[in-house]
């Protein structure tokens, strides 16, 4: 399955135990996102070491 997702969907799925995260993990879709989403992710990244 191919899904196009924006930054809000990606970030929300990463930070919360949600239905979106569950779907991404269980369906193992081929995610497509604009290049700027990676830049957004880095801007809001919290180093959890």
N, CA, C and O atoms as a Maestro MAE file, in Angstrom:
{
 s_m_m2io_version
 :::
 2.0.0
}

f_m_ct {
 s_m_title
 :::
 protein
 m_atom[196] {
  # First column is atom index #
  i_m_mmod_type
  r_m_x_coord
  r_m_y_coord
  r_m_z_coord
  i_m_residue_number
  s_m_chain_name
  s_m_pdb_residue_name
  s_m_pdb_atom_name
  i_m_atomic_number
  :::
  1 25 0.842 -1.167 0.000 1 A "UNK " " N  " 7
  2 3 0.000 0.000 0.000 1 A "UNK " " CA " 6
  3 2 0.889 1.233 0.000 1 A "UNK " " C  " 6
  4 15 1.858 1.298 0.756 1 A "UNK " " O  " 8
  5 25 0.567 2.213 -0.842 2 A "UNK " " N  " 7
  6 3 1.307 3.470 -0.877 2 A "UNK " " CA " 6
  7 2 0.479 4.560 -0.214 2 A "UNK " " C  " 6
  8 15 -0.707 4.723 -0.501 2 A "UNK " " O  " 8
  9 25 1.132 5.306 0.682 3 A "UNK " " N  " 7
  10 3 0.488 6.427 1.355 3 A "UNK " " CA " 6
  11 2 1.350 7.664 1.211 3 A "UNK " " C  " 6
  12 15 2.573 7.598 1.327 3 A "UNK " " O  " 8
  13 25 0.708 8.790 0.956 4 A "UNK " " N  " 7
  14 3 1.393 10.077 0.935 4 A "UNK " " CA " 6
  15 2 1.048 10.762 2.252 4 A "UNK " " C  " 6
  16 15 -0.124 10.941 2.580 4 A "UNK " " O  " 8
  17 25 2.083 11.142 3.005 5 A "UNK " " N  " 7
  18 3 1.864 11.744 4.316 5 A "UNK " " CA " 6
  19 2 2.604 13.072 4.427 5 A "UNK " " C  " 6
  20 15 3.636 13.278 3.788 5 A "UNK " " O  " 8
  21 25 2.066 13.959 5.241 6 A "UNK " " N  " 7
  22 3 2.739 15.238 5.461 6 A "UNK " " CA " 6
  23 2 3.462 15.215 6.805 6 A "UNK " " C  " 6
  24 15 3.404 14.224 7.532 6 A "UNK " " O  " 8
  25 25 4.127 16.290 7.122 7 A "UNK " " N  " 7
  26 3 4.953 16.351 8.337 7 A "UNK " " CA " 6
  27 2 4.137 16.117 9.595 7 A "UNK " " C  " 6
  28 15 4.602 15.428 10.503 7 A "UNK " " O  " 8
  29 25 2.951 16.662 9.676 8 A "UNK " " N  " 7
  30 3 2.137 16.490 10.878 8 A "UNK " " CA " 6
  31 2 1.819 15.025 11.147 8 A "UNK " " C  " 6
  32 15 1.858 14.580 12.294 8 A "UNK " " O  " 8
  33 25 1.508 14.286 10.109 9 A "UNK " " N  " 7
  34 3 1.190 12.864 10.267 9 A "UNK " " CA " 6
  35 2 2.418 12.099 10.736 9 A "UNK " " C  " 6
  36 15 2.329 11.283 11.654 9 A "UNK " " O  " 8
  37 25 3.554 12.354 10.119 10 A "UNK " " N  " 7
  38 3 4.782 11.646 10.482 10 A "UNK " " CA " 6
  39 2 5.176 11.952 11.924 10 A "UNK " " C  " 6
  40 15 5.455 11.036 12.696 10 A "UNK " " O  " 8
  41 25 5.200 13.212 12.286 11 A "UNK " " N  " 7
  42 3 5.614 13.599 13.639 11 A "UNK " " CA " 6
  43 2 4.627 13.084 14.681 11 A "UNK " " C  " 6
  44 15 5.040 12.596 15.733 11 A "UNK " " O  " 8
  45 25 3.353 13.185 14.406 12 A "UNK " " N  " 7
  46 3 2.347 12.674 15.343 12 A "UNK " " CA " 6
  47 2 2.494 11.175 15.559 12 A "UNK " " C  " 6
  48 15 2.374 10.685 16.682 12 A "UNK " " O  " 8
  49 25 2.751 10.457 14.486 13 A "UNK " " N  " 7
  50 3 2.905 9.005 14.602 13 A "UNK " " CA " 6
  51 2 4.155 8.637 15.394 13 A "UNK " " C  " 6
  52 15 4.187 7.604 16.063 13 A "UNK " " O  " 8
  53 25 5.168 9.467 15.323 14 A "UNK " " N  " 7
  54 3 6.409 9.178 16.040 14 A "UNK " " CA " 6
  55 2 6.331 9.485 17.530 14 A "UNK " " C  " 6
  56 15 7.000 8.828 18.328 14 A "UNK " " O  " 8
  57 25 5.528 10.471 17.916 15 A "UNK " " N  " 7
  58 3 5.542 10.894 19.320 15 A "UNK " " CA " 6
  59 2 4.395 10.351 20.154 15 A "UNK " " C  " 6
  60 15 4.444 10.429 21.381 15 A "UNK " " O  " 8
  61 25 3.375 9.807 19.529 16 A "UNK " " N  " 7
  62 3 2.221 9.356 20.306 16 A "UNK " " CA " 6
  63 2 1.869 7.906 19.974 16 A "UNK " " C  " 6
  64 15 2.038 7.453 18.842 16 A "UNK " " O  " 8
  65 25 1.386 7.205 20.968 17 A "UNK " " N  " 7
  66 3 0.894 5.853 20.750 17 A "UNK " " CA " 6
  67 2 -0.532 5.998 20.226 17 A "UNK " " C  " 6
  68 15 -1.487 6.061 21.000 17 A "UNK " " O  " 8
  69 25 -0.661 6.050 18.892 18 A "UNK " " N  " 7
  70 3 -1.935 6.394 18.275 18 A "UNK " " CA " 6
  71 2 -2.361 5.360 17.248 18 A "UNK " " C  " 6
  72 15 -1.618 4.433 16.925 18 A "UNK " " O  " 8
  73 25 -3.553 5.534 16.752 19 A "UNK " " N  " 7
  74 3 -4.069 4.661 15.694 19 A "UNK " " CA " 6
  75 2 -3.223 4.830 14.431 19 A "UNK " " C  " 6
  76 15 -2.991 3.865 13.703 19 A "UNK " " O  " 8
  77 25 -2.769 6.041 14.177 20 A "UNK " " N  " 7
  78 3 -1.923 6.283 13.006 20 A "UNK " " CA " 6
  79 2 -0.645 5.466 13.094 20 A "UNK " " C  " 6
  80 15 -0.247 4.823 12.123 20 A "UNK " " O  " 8
  81 25 -0.003 5.491 14.247 21 A "UNK " " N  " 7
  82 3 1.221 4.708 14.433 21 A "UNK " " CA " 6
  83 2 0.928 3.221 14.247 21 A "UNK " " C  " 6
  84 15 1.687 2.506 13.593 21 A "UNK " " O  " 8
  85 25 -0.159 2.775 14.817 22 A "UNK " " N  " 7
  86 3 -0.536 1.359 14.699 22 A "UNK " " CA " 6
  87 2 -0.715 0.961 13.229 22 A "UNK " " C  " 6
  88 15 -0.248 -0.097 12.809 22 A "UNK " " O  " 8
  89 25 -1.381 1.799 12.464 23 A "UNK " " N  " 7
  90 3 -1.595 1.505 11.046 23 A "UNK " " CA " 6
  91 2 -0.286 1.477 10.272 23 A "UNK " " C  " 6
  92 15 -0.074 0.599 9.436 23 A "UNK " " O  " 8
  93 25 0.587 2.431 10.548 24 A "UNK " " N  " 7
  94 3 1.873 2.477 9.854 24 A "UNK " " CA " 6
  95 2 2.698 1.234 10.158 24 A "UNK " " C  " 6
  96 15 3.338 0.675 9.268 24 A "UNK " " O  " 8
  97 25 2.683 0.805 11.409 25 A "UNK " " N  " 7
  98 3 3.480 -0.352 11.810 25 A "UNK " " CA " 6
  99 2 2.869 -1.659 11.305 25 A "UNK " " C  " 6
  100 15 3.588 -2.521 10.800 25 A "UNK " " O  " 8
  101 25 1.562 -1.810 11.433 26 A "UNK " " N  " 7
  102 3 0.945 -3.088 11.082 26 A "UNK " " CA " 6
  103 2 0.741 -3.272 9.582 26 A "UNK " " C  " 6
  104 15 0.850 -4.391 9.082 26 A "UNK " " O  " 8
  105 25 0.450 -2.206 8.861 27 A "UNK " " N  " 7
  106 3 0.221 -2.324 7.426 27 A "UNK " " CA " 6
  107 2 1.511 -2.274 6.622 27 A "UNK " " C  " 6
  108 15 1.543 -2.701 5.468 27 A "UNK " " O  " 8
  109 25 2.568 -1.756 7.225 28 A "UNK " " N  " 7
  110 3 3.859 -1.585 6.561 28 A "UNK " " CA " 6
  111 2 3.709 -0.953 5.179 28 A "UNK " " C  " 6
  112 15 4.147 -1.525 4.181 28 A "UNK " " O  " 8
  113 25 3.093 0.220 5.124 29 A "UNK " " N  " 7
  114 3 2.888 0.861 3.821 29 A "UNK " " CA " 6
  115 2 4.173 1.465 3.275 29 A "UNK " " C  " 6
  116 15 5.134 1.699 4.008 29 A "UNK " " O  " 8
  117 25 4.166 1.707 1.987 30 A "UNK " " N  " 7
  118 3 5.247 2.429 1.330 30 A "UNK " " CA " 6
  119 2 4.907 3.909 1.486 30 A "UNK " " C  " 6
  120 15 4.032 4.425 0.791 30 A "UNK " " O  " 8
  121 25 5.602 4.592 2.403 31 A "UNK " " N  " 7
  122 3 5.287 5.993 2.682 31 A "UNK " " CA " 6
  123 2 6.033 6.920 1.742 31 A "UNK " " C  " 6
  124 15 7.232 6.764 1.509 31 A "UNK " " O  " 8
  125 25 5.316 7.873 1.215 32 A "UNK " " N  " 7
  126 3 5.895 8.892 0.355 32 A "UNK " " CA " 6
  127 2 5.602 10.241 0.999 32 A "UNK " " C  " 6
  128 15 4.481 10.516 1.425 32 A "UNK " " O  " 8
  129 25 6.625 11.065 1.058 33 A "UNK " " N  " 7
  130 3 6.456 12.368 1.685 33 A "UNK " " CA " 6
  131 2 7.341 13.392 0.970 33 A "UNK " " C  " 6
  132 15 8.384 13.034 0.424 33 A "UNK " " O  " 8
  133 25 6.932 14.649 0.972 34 A "UNK " " N  " 7
  134 3 7.778 15.683 0.366 34 A "UNK " " CA " 6
  135 2 9.119 15.793 1.096 34 A "UNK " " C  " 6
  136 15 9.208 15.485 2.285 34 A "UNK " " O  " 8
  137 25 10.139 16.224 0.397 35 A "UNK " " N  " 7
  138 3 11.487 16.333 0.954 35 A "UNK " " CA " 6
  139 2 11.545 17.212 2.198 35 A "UNK " " C  " 6
  140 15 12.317 16.932 3.114 35 A "UNK " " O  " 8
  141 25 10.738 18.272 2.243 36 A "UNK " " N  " 7
  142 3 10.804 19.192 3.382 36 A "UNK " " CA " 6
  143 2 10.392 18.535 4.694 36 A "UNK " " C  " 6
  144 15 10.707 19.063 5.761 36 A "UNK " " O  " 8
  145 25 9.703 17.411 4.650 37 A "UNK " " N  " 7
  146 3 9.310 16.722 5.882 37 A "UNK " " CA " 6
  147 2 10.550 16.277 6.650 37 A "UNK " " C  " 6
  148 15 10.569 16.326 7.880 37 A "UNK " " O  " 8
  149 25 11.568 15.848 5.943 38 A "UNK " " N  " 7
  150 3 12.811 15.431 6.602 38 A "UNK " " CA " 6
  151 2 13.481 16.617 7.293 38 A "UNK " " C  " 6
  152 15 14.035 16.479 8.383 38 A "UNK " " O  " 8
  153 25 13.425 17.775 6.652 39 A "UNK " " N  " 7
  154 3 13.971 18.989 7.259 39 A "UNK " " CA " 6
  155 2 13.183 19.370 8.511 39 A "UNK " " C  " 6
  156 15 13.767 19.740 9.529 39 A "UNK " " O  " 8
  157 25 11.859 19.279 8.431 40 A "UNK " " N  " 7
  158 3 11.008 19.563 9.589 40 A "UNK " " CA " 6
  159 2 11.322 18.618 10.742 40 A "UNK " " C  " 6
  160 15 11.398 19.038 11.897 40 A "UNK " " O  " 8
  161 25 11.501 17.356 10.425 41 A "UNK " " N  " 7
  162 3 11.804 16.360 11.456 41 A "UNK " " CA " 6
  163 2 13.087 16.724 12.185 41 A "UNK " " C  " 6
  164 15 13.153 16.624 13.410 41 A "UNK " " O  " 8
  165 25 14.088 17.137 11.456 42 A "UNK " " N  " 7
  166 3 15.359 17.510 12.072 42 A "UNK " " CA " 6
  167 2 15.222 18.773 12.918 42 A "UNK " " C  " 6
  168 15 15.878 18.895 13.953 42 A "UNK " " O  " 8
  169 25 14.385 19.709 12.495 43 A "UNK " " N  " 7
  170 3 14.184 20.933 13.283 43 A "UNK " " CA " 6
  171 2 13.548 20.648 14.632 43 A "UNK " " C  " 6
  172 15 13.830 21.338 15.611 43 A "UNK " " O  " 8
  173 25 12.696 19.641 14.690 44 A "UNK " " N  " 7
  174 3 11.947 19.358 15.907 44 A "UNK " " CA " 6
  175 2 12.450 18.112 16.632 44 A "UNK " " C  " 6
  176 15 11.808 17.623 17.561 44 A "UNK " " O  " 8
  177 25 13.569 17.620 16.213 45 A "UNK " " N  " 7
  178 3 14.112 16.399 16.795 45 A "UNK " " CA " 6
  179 2 14.566 16.630 18.243 45 A "UNK " " C  " 6
  180 15 15.192 17.640 18.561 45 A "UNK " " O  " 8
  181 25 14.239 15.687 19.089 46 A "UNK " " N  " 7
  182 3 14.685 15.700 20.472 46 A "UNK " " CA " 6
  183 2 15.597 14.495 20.638 46 A "UNK " " C  " 6
  184 15 15.185 13.356 20.418 46 A "UNK " " O  " 8
  185 25 16.817 14.751 21.021 47 A "UNK " " N  " 7
  186 3 17.778 13.671 21.189 47 A "UNK " " CA " 6
  187 2 17.446 12.923 22.491 47 A "UNK " " C  " 6
  188 15 17.520 13.500 23.576 47 A "UNK " " O  " 8
  189 25 17.086 11.659 22.379 48 A "UNK " " N  " 7
  190 3 16.630 10.885 23.545 48 A "UNK " " CA " 6
  191 2 17.674 9.888 24.018 48 A "UNK " " C  " 6
  192 15 17.347 8.736 24.302 48 A "UNK " " O  " 8
  193 25 18.904 10.310 24.105 49 A "UNK " " N  " 7
  194 3 19.975 9.419 24.576 49 A "UNK " " CA " 6
  195 2 20.036 9.374 26.060 49 A "UNK " " C  " 6
  196 15 20.878 8.675 26.623 49 A "UNK " " O  " 8
  :::
 }
 m_bond[195] {
  # First column is bond index #
  i_m_from
  i_m_to
  i_m_order
  :::
  1 1 2 1
  2 2 3 1
  3 3 4 2
  4 3 5 1
  5 5 6 1
  6 6 7 1
  7 7 8 2
  8 7 9 1
  9 9 10 1
  10 10 11 1
  11 11 12 2
  12 11 13 1
  13 13 14 1
  14 14 15 1
  15 15 16 2
  16 15 17 1
  17 17 18 1
  18 18 19 1
  19 19 20 2
  20 19 21 1
  21 21 22 1
  22 22 23 1
  23 23 24 2
  24 23 25 1
  25 25 26 1
  26 26 27 1
  27 27 28 2
  28 27 29 1
  29 29 30 1
  30 30 31 1
  31 31 32 2
  32 31 33 1
  33 33 34 1
  34 34 35 1
  35 35 36 2
  36 35 37 1
  37 37 38 1
  38 38 39 1
  39 39 40 2
  40 39 41 1
  41 41 42 1
  42 42 43 1
  43 43 44 2
  44 43 45 1
  45 45 46 1
  46 46 47 1
  47 47 48 2
  48 47 49 1
  49 49 50 1
  50 50 51 1
  51 51 52 2
  52 51 53 1
  53 53 54 1
  54 54 55 1
  55 55 56 2
  56 55 57 1
  57 57 58 1
  58 58 59 1
  59 59 60 2
  60 59 61 1
  61 61 62 1
  62 62 63 1
  63 63 64 2
  64 63 65 1
  65 65 66 1
  66 66 67 1
  67 67 68 2
  68 67 69 1
  69 69 70 1
  70 70 71 1
  71 71 72 2
  72 71 73 1
  73 73 74 1
  74 74 75 1
  75 75 76 2
  76 75 77 1
  77 77 78 1
  78 78 79 1
  79 79 80 2
  80 79 81 1
  81 81 82 1
  82 82 83 1
  83 83 84 2
  84 83 85 1
  85 85 86 1
  86 86 87 1
  87 87 88 2
  88 87 89 1
  89 89 90 1
  90 90 91 1
  91 91 92 2
  92 91 93 1
  93 93 94 1
  94 94 95 1
  95 95 96 2
  96 95 97 1
  97 97 98 1
  98 98 99 1
  99 99 100 2
  100 99 101 1
  101 101 102 1
  102 102 103 1
  103 103 104 2
  104 103 105 1
  105 105 106 1
  106 106 107 1
  107 107 108 2
  108 107 109 1
  109 109 110 1
  110 110 111 1
  111 111 112 2
  112 111 113 1
  113 113 114 1
  114 114 115 1
  115 115 116 2
  116 115 117 1
  117 117 118 1
  118 118 119 1
  119 119 120 2
  120 119 121 1
  121 121 122 1
  122 122 123 1
  123 123 124 2
  124 123 125 1
  125 125 126 1
  126 126 127 1
  127 127 128 2
  128 127 129 1
  129 129 130 1
  130 130 131 1
  131 131 132 2
  132 131 133 1
  133 133 134 1
  134 134 135 1
  135 135 136 2
  136 135 137 1
  137 137 138 1
  138 138 139 1
  139 139 140 2
  140 139 141 1
  141 141 142 1
  142 142 143 1
  143 143 144 2
  144 143 145 1
  145 145 146 1
  146 146 147 1
  147 147 148 2
  148 147 149 1
  149 149 150 1
  150 150 151 1
  151 151 152 2
  152 151 153 1
  153 153 154 1
  154 154 155 1
  155 155 156 2
  156 155 157 1
  157 157 158 1
  158 158 159 1
  159 159 160 2
  160 159 161 1
  161 161 162 1
  162 162 163 1
  163 163 164 2
  164 163 165 1
  165 165 166 1
  166 166 167 1
  167 167 168 2
  168 167 169 1
  169 169 170 1
  170 170 171 1
  171 171 172 2
  172 171 173 1
  173 173 174 1
  174 174 175 1
  175 175 176 2
  176 175 177 1
  177 177 178 1
  178 178 179 1
  179 179 180 2
  180 179 181 1
  181 181 182 1
  182 182 183 1
  183 183 184 2
  184 183 185 1
  185 185 186 1
  186 186 187 1
  187 187 188 2
  188 187 189 1
  189 189 190 1
  190 190 191 1
  191 191 192 2
  192 191 193 1
  193 193 194 1
  194 194 195 1
  195 195 196 2
  :::
 }
}
